[in-house]
Amino acid sequence: MLTGFAAVIDLLNRIVWGPWPTPVGPVPGPLFVLLFGVAIFLTVRLRFVQIVRLPQALRSAFASRPASGKGVLTPFQAFATALAASIGTGNIAGVATAVVSGGPGAVFWIWCYGLFAAATKFTEAVLGNRFRHADAKPLSAGPPYYLRDGLGMPRLAWLYAFIAGIAALTTTPITQPNSIAVVFQSQFHVPGWATGVIVAVLAWLVIIGGIQSIGRAMQVLAPVKVFLYLAGGTIVIATHAANLPEVLATIVREAFSFRAATGASAGIGIMVAMRYGLARGVYANEAGYGTAAVVYGTARSDQPAQQGLNAAIEVFVISFVTSSISALSILVTGVWRSGLTSAAVVAQAFDTSIPGGGYLLAICAFLFGLTALIGWSYYGEQFLQYIFGPRVILPYRWLYCLLIPLGAVARVEAVWSWGDLMNGLQVFPNIVGLVGLSGVAVAAARTLRARPATLAGKSG
């Protein structure tokens, strides 16, 4: 029965995400095309706000300024929480798998999607801040509210909340601790159950305190984990700097090559590179999932456009910093052809240049997984609260944490597939909201062009 269920989930996944077989080789599924198309549409409609306003966005995201407006987190705490939730173990293992399976050209498509997807997250953050219920106890924000109050589509809002809530509860507390346990088992020989208990206790200490506790923890942990990974990856890349020009040239060349870098049987190269690059790009930055609207809606800011800029920077950090560290580390060292995959190949790359580099990678994987686990707990809480009301919050937090030890020792292949399907299904109603309310984001972007200096000085 379980095997039959897993087969059905896998089939539905291939219908939604792809790859779809074609005469020229496997191509991305319809959801990738939809997400990329909407990202391009929003970029054009917003007049490339994520590029034009990049300097202002950098000042806004990383500067420390007084918060103004209703909300529960400072703008930086909201930014750090969103960043922490998005950067999970997939940014290490997933990106590495994309390069190993799709060739160096996949990196180009990760970058390409990230460039356009920043407009998608800008829109999500603007709508999350604009249509939040800041006076509610507890504060409520996210796609259900802009689908219901902005578009006037309560049934679609309920459908989104149901799918996204079930996805957060039944996948993240299983997959993230499992990835941490695998790395700790290989590097430190720690039993999976012990890793699960430790992660569960640490997560519970933060999650049980609610969003303010999460925000305080994330404003510390998010910069630390990015810095550690950036520092380790920079050492690896600098040590093999002589290979970098050729690697960059190969990335561009293979992105448009009609020869598959991973072998003739893989199909036409450009299709393989695009398929894996877009897949990892979507999973890495989560643009289109709607989760950004939840956390940026909690910010103590009355300027939705500034939260949009913070969200755009979040995508750039994920797509051009952490994802690039994973990809370039294994490419410049040449270990992408070693036969290893996932986090193991990144650990091998770190070991080539850093004594005990595998241990550093394990610590990074722990921080990536723990913070993503904590951030997604709040997303699921908000979605299920929309359906069941505040009474669901405390039982949900306990259940979420109790699932973590089980996830650390579980066989999670079917759970990953289930999570991919549920995440994919939640994208469809969210895209309706993003396109239908894109005019709200355009109006917000115009305020940046009208008064950039004033806005940058007031909110942060």
C-alpha positions as CSV (number, residue, x, y, z in Angstrom):
1,M,0.0,0.0,0.0
2,L,2.8,2.4,0.9
3,T,4.7,1.5,-2.3
4,G,1.6,2.2,-4.3
5,F,1.1,5.5,-2.5
6,A,4.7,6.5,-3.1
7,A,4.3,5.6,-6.8
8,V,1.3,7.8,-7.1
9,I,3.1,10.7,-5.4
10,D,6.1,10.3,-7.7
11,L,3.8,10.3,-10.7
12,L,2.0,13.5,-9.6
13,N,5.4,15.1,-8.9
14,R,6.6,14.4,-12.4
15,I,3.4,15.9,-13.8
16,V,3.7,19.0,-11.7
17,W,7.5,19.5,-11.6
18,G,8.7,17.4,-14.5
19,P,11.0,16.4,-16.1
20,W,8.8,15.8,-19.1
21,P,10.4,13.7,-21.8
22,T,10.6,15.3,-25.3
23,P,12.3,14.4,-28.5
24,V,15.2,16.8,-27.5
25,G,15.6,15.4,-24.0
26,P,14.0,15.9,-20.6
27,V,12.6,19.5,-20.0
28,P,11.4,21.3,-16.9
29,G,7.8,20.6,-15.9
30,P,4.9,23.2,-16.2
31,L,5.4,24.6,-12.8
32,F,9.0,25.6,-13.5
33,V,7.8,27.3,-16.7
34,L,5.0,29.1,-14.8
35,L,7.4,30.3,-12.0
36,F,10.0,31.5,-14.4
37,G,7.4,33.2,-16.6
38,V,5.8,35.0,-13.7
39,A,9.2,36.1,-12.4
40,I,10.0,37.6,-15.8
41,F,6.5,39.2,-15.9
42,L,6.9,40.8,-12.5
43,T,10.4,41.9,-13.2
44,V,9.3,43.8,-16.4
45,R,6.1,45.2,-14.7
46,L,8.2,46.4,-11.7
47,R,10.7,47.9,-14.1
48,F,13.6,45.7,-12.8
49,V,13.2,47.1,-9.3
50,Q,15.5,44.4,-7.8
51,I,18.3,45.7,-10.0
52,V,17.6,49.4,-10.2
53,R,17.2,49.7,-6.4
54,L,19.9,47.2,-5.5
55,P,22.2,49.7,-3.7
56,Q,19.2,51.0,-1.7
57,A,18.1,47.4,-0.9
58,L,21.6,46.6,0.4
59,R,21.5,49.6,2.7
60,S,18.0,48.8,3.9
61,A,18.7,45.1,4.6
62,F,21.9,45.3,6.6
63,A,21.7,48.7,8.2
64,S,20.5,49.1,11.8
65,R,17.7,51.7,11.9
66,P,14.8,52.3,14.2
67,A,11.7,50.4,13.3
68,S,8.4,52.2,12.7
69,G,4.9,50.9,12.3
70,K,2.9,48.0,13.5
71,G,4.3,44.5,13.8
72,V,6.2,42.2,16.1
73,L,9.7,42.0,14.6
74,T,12.2,44.6,13.6
75,P,12.8,44.8,9.8
76,F,16.2,43.2,10.2
77,Q,14.7,40.4,12.4
78,A,12.1,39.7,9.7
79,F,14.8,39.7,7.0
80,A,17.0,37.4,9.1
81,T,14.1,35.0,9.8
82,A,13.2,34.8,6.1
83,L,16.8,34.2,5.1
84,A,17.3,31.6,7.8
85,A,14.1,29.7,6.7
86,S,15.1,29.8,3.1
87,I,18.7,28.7,3.5
88,G,18.4,25.0,4.5
89,T,20.4,21.9,3.8
90,G,19.1,22.1,0.2
91,N,21.5,25.0,-0.4
92,I,24.4,22.6,0.3
93,A,23.2,19.2,-0.8
94,G,20.6,20.3,-3.4
95,V,22.9,22.7,-5.3
96,A,25.7,20.1,-5.3
97,T,23.3,17.5,-6.7
98,A,22.3,19.9,-9.5
99,V,25.9,20.3,-10.6
100,V,26.7,16.6,-10.4
101,S,23.5,15.6,-12.3
102,G,23.1,18.6,-14.6
103,G,26.6,19.7,-15.2
104,P,28.3,23.1,-14.6
105,G,25.6,24.8,-16.8
106,A,23.0,24.2,-14.1
107,V,24.8,26.9,-12.1
108,F,24.0,29.5,-14.8
109,W,20.3,28.7,-14.6
110,I,20.3,29.0,-10.8
111,W,21.7,32.5,-11.1
112,C,19.4,33.3,-14.0
113,Y,16.3,32.3,-12.0
114,G,17.5,34.1,-8.9
115,L,17.9,37.3,-10.8
116,F,14.3,37.3,-11.9
117,A,12.8,35.6,-8.9
118,A,13.9,38.5,-6.7
119,A,10.9,40.4,-8.3
120,T,8.6,37.5,-7.2
121,K,9.8,37.8,-3.6
122,F,9.6,41.6,-3.7
123,T,5.9,41.2,-4.6
124,E,5.3,38.6,-2.0
125,A,6.8,40.7,0.8
126,V,4.9,43.8,-0.3
127,L,1.6,42.0,-0.3
128,G,2.4,40.3,3.0
129,N,3.0,43.7,4.6
130,R,0.1,45.4,2.9
131,F,-2.6,42.9,3.7
132,R,-1.5,41.7,7.1
133,H,-3.7,41.8,10.2
134,A,-1.3,43.7,12.4
135,D,-3.8,44.4,15.1
136,A,-4.8,40.8,15.5
137,K,-3.7,38.7,18.5
138,P,-1.5,37.0,17.3
139,L,-0.5,39.0,14.2
140,S,-1.6,37.3,11.0
141,A,0.0,37.6,7.6
142,G,0.6,35.6,4.4
143,P,-1.0,34.6,1.1
144,P,-4.3,33.5,2.7
145,Y,-4.9,37.2,3.7
146,Y,-4.0,38.8,0.4
147,L,-6.0,36.1,-1.5
148,R,-9.0,36.7,0.7
149,D,-8.8,40.4,1.4
150,G,-7.0,41.6,-1.7
151,L,-8.5,39.4,-4.4
152,G,-11.8,38.6,-2.7
153,M,-11.2,34.8,-3.1
154,P,-11.8,33.2,0.3
155,R,-12.0,29.6,-1.0
156,L,-8.6,29.9,-2.8
157,A,-7.2,31.4,0.4
158,W,-8.5,28.4,2.4
159,L,-7.1,26.0,-0.1
160,Y,-3.6,27.6,0.0
161,A,-3.6,27.6,3.8
162,F,-4.6,24.0,4.0
163,I,-2.0,22.8,1.5
164,A,0.8,24.9,2.8
165,G,0.0,24.1,6.4
166,I,0.0,20.3,5.8
167,A,3.2,20.6,3.8
168,A,5.0,22.5,6.6
169,L,3.9,20.1,9.3
170,T,4.5,16.8,7.4
171,T,7.7,17.5,5.6
172,T,10.1,20.0,7.2
173,P,10.4,18.4,10.7
174,I,11.2,15.2,8.9
175,T,13.6,16.2,6.1
176,Q,15.7,18.8,7.7
177,P,16.7,16.8,10.8
178,N,17.3,13.8,8.7
179,S,19.8,15.7,6.5
180,I,21.5,16.9,9.7
181,A,21.6,13.4,11.1
182,V,23.2,12.0,7.9
183,V,26.0,14.6,8.0
184,F,26.6,14.1,11.8
185,Q,26.7,10.3,11.4
186,S,29.3,10.5,8.6
187,Q,31.5,13.2,10.2
188,F,31.1,12.7,14.0
189,H,29.6,9.1,14.1
190,V,26.7,10.5,16.2
191,P,23.7,8.1,16.1
192,G,20.7,9.5,14.3
193,W,18.4,9.3,17.3
194,A,20.8,11.4,19.4
195,T,21.0,14.1,16.7
196,G,17.2,14.1,16.5
197,V,16.8,14.6,20.2
198,I,19.4,17.4,20.3
199,V,17.8,19.2,17.3
200,A,14.3,18.8,18.8
201,V,15.3,20.3,22.1
202,L,17.1,23.3,20.5
203,A,14.2,23.9,18.1
204,W,11.6,23.6,20.9
205,L,13.4,26.2,23.0
206,V,13.0,28.7,20.2
207,I,9.7,27.7,18.7
208,I,7.7,27.5,21.9
209,G,8.3,31.2,22.5
210,G,6.6,32.2,19.2
211,I,7.6,34.6,16.5
212,Q,9.5,37.1,18.8
213,S,11.6,34.3,20.2
214,I,12.2,33.1,16.6
215,G,13.2,36.5,15.4
216,R,15.7,37.1,18.2
217,A,17.3,33.7,17.5
218,M,17.4,34.2,13.7
219,Q,19.0,37.6,13.9
220,V,22.0,36.0,15.4
221,L,22.1,32.6,13.7
222,A,21.3,33.7,10.1
223,P,24.4,35.9,9.8
224,V,26.6,33.4,11.6
225,K,25.7,30.5,9.3
226,V,26.1,32.6,6.1
227,F,29.4,33.9,7.3
228,L,30.8,30.5,8.2
229,Y,29.8,29.0,4.9
230,L,31.0,32.0,3.0
231,A,34.4,31.9,4.8
232,G,34.9,28.2,4.3
233,G,33.9,28.4,0.6
234,T,36.0,31.4,0.0
235,I,39.1,29.6,1.3
236,V,38.4,26.7,-1.0
237,I,37.8,28.8,-4.1
238,A,40.8,31.1,-3.3
239,T,43.0,28.0,-2.9
240,H,42.0,26.9,-6.4
241,A,41.7,30.4,-7.9
242,A,43.7,29.4,-10.9
243,N,40.8,27.2,-12.0
244,L,38.2,29.8,-11.5
245,P,38.3,31.5,-15.0
246,E,37.9,28.2,-16.7
247,V,35.1,27.1,-14.4
248,L,33.2,30.3,-15.1
249,A,33.7,29.9,-18.8
250,T,32.5,26.3,-18.6
251,I,29.4,27.3,-16.6
252,V,28.3,29.7,-19.4
253,R,29.3,27.4,-22.2
254,E,27.6,24.3,-20.8
255,A,24.4,26.3,-20.0
256,F,23.8,26.7,-23.7
257,S,25.6,23.6,-25.0
258,F,23.8,20.9,-27.1
259,R,26.2,18.3,-25.7
260,A,25.3,16.9,-22.3
261,A,28.1,17.5,-19.8
262,T,27.0,14.5,-17.8
263,G,27.1,12.0,-20.7
264,A,25.4,11.4,-24.0
265,S,22.6,9.4,-22.5
266,A,21.5,12.4,-20.4
267,G,20.0,14.2,-23.4
268,I,20.7,17.5,-25.0
269,G,22.9,19.5,-22.6
270,I,21.0,22.8,-22.4
271,M,17.8,20.9,-21.4
272,V,19.6,19.0,-18.7
273,A,21.3,22.1,-17.3
274,M,18.1,24.1,-17.4
275,R,16.1,21.4,-15.8
276,Y,18.4,20.9,-12.8
277,G,19.3,24.6,-12.5
278,L,15.7,25.8,-12.4
279,A,14.8,23.0,-10.0
280,R,17.5,23.9,-7.5
281,G,16.9,27.6,-8.0
282,V,13.3,27.3,-7.1
283,Y,14.0,25.0,-4.1
284,A,16.8,27.3,-2.9
285,N,15.2,30.7,-2.8
286,E,11.5,29.6,-2.4
287,A,10.3,32.5,-4.5
288,G,6.7,31.7,-5.4
289,Y,5.9,29.6,-2.4
290,G,4.4,32.5,-0.6
291,T,6.4,32.0,2.6
292,A,8.1,35.4,2.3
293,A,4.7,37.1,2.7
294,V,4.3,35.5,6.2
295,V,7.5,36.7,7.8
296,Y,7.8,40.1,6.1
297,G,4.3,40.8,7.2
298,T,5.5,40.6,10.8
299,A,7.9,43.5,10.4
300,R,7.4,46.7,12.4
301,S,7.3,48.8,9.2
302,D,4.6,50.8,7.5
303,Q,6.5,50.8,4.2
304,P,5.8,47.6,2.2
305,A,8.3,48.6,-0.5
306,Q,11.2,48.5,2.0
307,Q,10.2,44.9,3.0
308,G,10.1,44.1,-0.7
309,L,13.6,45.3,-1.1
310,N,14.7,43.2,1.9
311,A,13.1,40.1,0.3
312,A,14.9,40.8,-3.0
313,I,18.3,40.9,-1.1
314,E,17.3,37.6,0.5
315,V,17.1,36.0,-3.0
316,F,20.4,37.5,-4.0
317,V,22.1,36.1,-0.9
318,I,20.7,32.7,-1.5
319,S,21.2,32.5,-5.3
320,F,24.5,34.3,-5.7
321,V,26.3,33.7,-2.4
322,T,25.4,30.4,-0.6
323,S,24.4,28.5,-3.8
324,S,27.5,29.8,-5.6
325,I,29.7,28.7,-2.7
326,S,28.4,25.2,-3.0
327,A,28.6,25.1,-6.8
328,L,32.0,26.8,-7.3
329,S,33.7,24.8,-4.4
330,I,33.0,21.5,-6.1
331,L,33.8,22.8,-9.6
332,V,37.1,24.5,-8.9
333,T,38.3,21.4,-6.9
334,G,37.1,19.0,-9.6
335,V,35.3,16.8,-7.0
336,W,32.0,17.1,-8.9
337,R,33.3,14.2,-11.0
338,S,34.3,12.0,-8.0
339,G,31.1,10.0,-8.0
340,L,29.9,11.5,-4.7
341,T,26.8,13.7,-4.5
342,S,24.8,15.7,-2.1
343,A,26.6,17.2,1.0
344,A,29.3,14.6,0.7
345,V,30.8,16.1,-2.4
346,V,30.9,19.6,-0.8
347,A,32.5,18.1,2.3
348,Q,35.2,16.6,0.0
349,A,35.7,20.0,-1.6
350,F,36.2,21.6,1.8
351,D,38.6,18.9,2.8
352,T,40.9,19.7,-0.1
353,S,41.7,23.1,1.2
354,I,40.8,23.3,4.9
355,P,42.1,20.9,7.6
356,G,39.0,19.3,9.0
357,G,36.9,21.0,6.3
358,G,34.3,18.2,6.5
359,Y,33.7,19.1,10.1
360,L,33.2,22.7,9.2
361,L,30.7,21.6,6.5
362,A,28.9,19.5,9.1
363,I,28.5,22.5,11.4
364,C,27.2,24.6,8.5
365,A,24.7,21.9,7.6
366,F,23.6,21.8,11.2
367,L,23.0,25.6,11.3
368,F,21.3,25.5,7.9
369,G,19.0,22.7,8.8
370,L,18.2,24.0,12.4
371,T,17.3,27.5,11.3
372,A,15.3,26.4,8.3
373,L,13.4,24.0,10.6
374,I,12.6,26.8,13.1
375,G,11.6,29.3,10.4
376,W,9.2,26.9,8.6
377,S,7.6,26.1,11.9
378,Y,6.2,29.6,12.0
379,Y,5.0,29.4,8.4
380,G,3.0,26.2,9.2
381,E,1.6,27.8,12.3
382,Q,0.3,30.8,10.4
383,F,-1.3,28.7,7.7
384,L,-3.1,26.3,10.1
385,Q,-4.1,29.2,12.4
386,Y,-5.9,30.7,9.4
387,I,-8.1,27.5,9.2
388,F,-8.5,26.5,12.9
389,G,-7.9,29.7,14.8
390,P,-5.4,30.5,17.6
391,R,-6.3,27.4,19.6
392,V,-4.2,25.3,17.2
393,I,-1.0,27.2,17.9
394,L,0.3,25.5,21.0
395,P,-0.6,21.9,20.0
396,Y,1.0,22.5,16.6
397,R,4.3,23.7,18.2
398,W,4.5,20.6,20.3
399,L,3.6,18.2,17.5
400,Y,6.1,19.9,15.2
401,C,9.0,19.4,17.7
402,L,8.0,15.9,18.6
403,L,8.2,14.9,14.9
404,I,11.9,16.0,14.7
405,P,13.5,12.9,16.4
406,L,11.4,10.7,14.2
407,G,12.6,12.6,11.1
408,A,16.2,12.1,12.1
409,V,15.9,8.3,11.9
410,A,13.3,7.9,9.2
411,R,13.7,6.9,5.6
412,V,12.7,10.1,4.0
413,E,12.7,9.5,0.2
414,A,8.9,9.4,0.1
415,V,8.6,12.4,2.4
416,W,10.8,14.5,0.1
417,S,8.6,13.5,-2.8
418,W,5.5,14.3,-0.8
419,G,7.0,17.7,0.2
420,D,7.9,18.6,-3.3
421,L,4.3,17.8,-4.4
422,M,2.7,19.9,-1.6
423,N,5.1,22.8,-2.2
424,G,4.3,22.7,-5.8
425,L,0.5,22.7,-5.2
426,Q,0.7,25.7,-2.9
427,V,2.5,27.7,-5.7
428,F,-0.6,27.7,-8.0
429,P,-3.0,29.7,-5.7
430,N,-0.1,31.9,-4.7
431,I,0.7,32.8,-8.3
432,V,-2.9,33.8,-8.8
433,G,-2.5,36.3,-6.0
434,L,0.9,37.6,-7.2
435,V,-0.4,38.2,-10.7
436,G,-3.8,39.5,-9.7
437,L,-2.4,41.9,-7.2
438,S,0.8,42.9,-9.0
439,G,-0.5,46.4,-9.4
440,V,-0.2,46.8,-5.6
441,A,3.5,45.9,-5.9
442,V,3.9,48.3,-8.8
443,A,2.4,51.2,-6.7
444,A,4.8,50.3,-3.9
445,A,7.8,50.3,-6.2
446,R,6.8,53.8,-7.4
447,T,7.2,55.1,-3.9
448,L,10.8,54.0,-4.0
449,R,11.4,56.0,-7.2
450,A,9.5,59.0,-5.8
451,R,11.2,59.2,-2.4
452,P,14.1,56.8,-2.2
453,A,16.2,58.9,0.3
454,T,13.3,59.4,2.7
455,L,12.3,55.8,2.7
456,A,15.8,54.5,3.1
457,G,16.3,56.7,6.1
458,K,13.1,56.0,7.9
459,S,12.7,52.2,8.0
460,G,15.6,49.9,7.5
